Amino acid sequence: MATAIITGASQGIGACIAKRLAKDGYDVAINHYPSDGDKEKALAVAEECRAFGVKAECYAADVSKYADCEAMVDKVKADFGTIDALVNNAGITKDTLLARMSEDIYDAVIAVNQKSVYNMMKLVCNVMGKQRSGRIVNVSSVAGLYGNPGQVNYSASKAAIIGMTKSVAKEYGKRNITCNAVAPGLIRTPMTDVLSDELKAKMLEAVALKRYGEPEEIASVVSFLVSDNASYITGQVIEISGGLSM
């Protein structure tokens, strides 16, 4: 059975992706940040995944740290035997205007959102390269395509992921490894739940469909990209934003 690693999968979009891939028949390795709260949420996600008759295990790792990622990938390989799909979903926000953005705030977002993608792709591509097959999907954002006030750090990290996706697609295509990105827009998650009603209403004005996207709508696109139906698609960025860019 095929195996997928999903980073940042204890809640939100990552949890939905894990459950969708489990429904598709993937064994799933659910990464979560090393905290009691995240562990508890990840264990609940794993239980939901197992209901589909697949194997699901949780792995605590701070994916901004290479050593943590290396230990996790080695453990997943030992536990499951193969790694057939990687979904780099882990991400944080620390929003503030550039004039107020400290170096620490900038570096923290880059480390979690961008460095984690480097860590995981480098390690997993070693496994996939030997198998001569694999699917990688990186979760970028419309902020990486168009920018967003107060999100210089977040936009930089998500734009970098797009460049990394295209580069890896070119490097590893000869080994039958595809690498694509999705760029979600305004999606209903714990990140958007904390926004003010006024800000939410203003943001929705720019969305052609006049509604939030749901995490399941991101998961369905990821499901397609890791499937055999997407075997000739690589180096692409699929915007999932309800027409935000039009």
Secondary structure as GFF3:
##gff-version 3
##sequence-region A 1 246
A	DSSP	beta_strand	3	6	.	.	.	ID=ss1
A	DSSP	alpha_helix	12	23	.	.	.	ID=ss2
A	DSSP	beta_strand	27	32	.	.	.	ID=ss3
A	DSSP	alpha_helix	36	50	.	.	.	ID=ss4
A	DSSP	beta_strand	56	60	.	.	.	ID=ss5
A	DSSP	alpha_helix	66	80	.	.	.	ID=ss6
A	DSSP	beta_strand	85	88	.	.	.	ID=ss7
A	DSSP	three_ten_helix	98	100	.	.	.	ID=ss8
A	DSSP	alpha_helix	103	110	.	.	.	ID=ss9
A	DSSP	pi_helix	111	115	.	.	.	ID=ss10
A	DSSP	alpha_helix	116	131	.	.	.	ID=ss11
A	DSSP	beta_strand	134	139	.	.	.	ID=ss12
A	DSSP	alpha_helix	142	146	.	.	.	ID=ss13
A	DSSP	alpha_helix	152	172	.	.	.	ID=ss14
A	DSSP	three_ten_helix	173	175	.	.	.	ID=ss15
A	DSSP	beta_strand	177	184	.	.	.	ID=ss16
A	DSSP	alpha_helix	190	193	.	.	.	ID=ss17
A	DSSP	alpha_helix	197	204	.	.	.	ID=ss18
A	DSSP	alpha_helix	215	225	.	.	.	ID=ss19
A	DSSP	three_ten_helix	228	230	.	.	.	ID=ss20
A	DSSP	beta_strand	237	240	.	.	.	ID=ss21
###
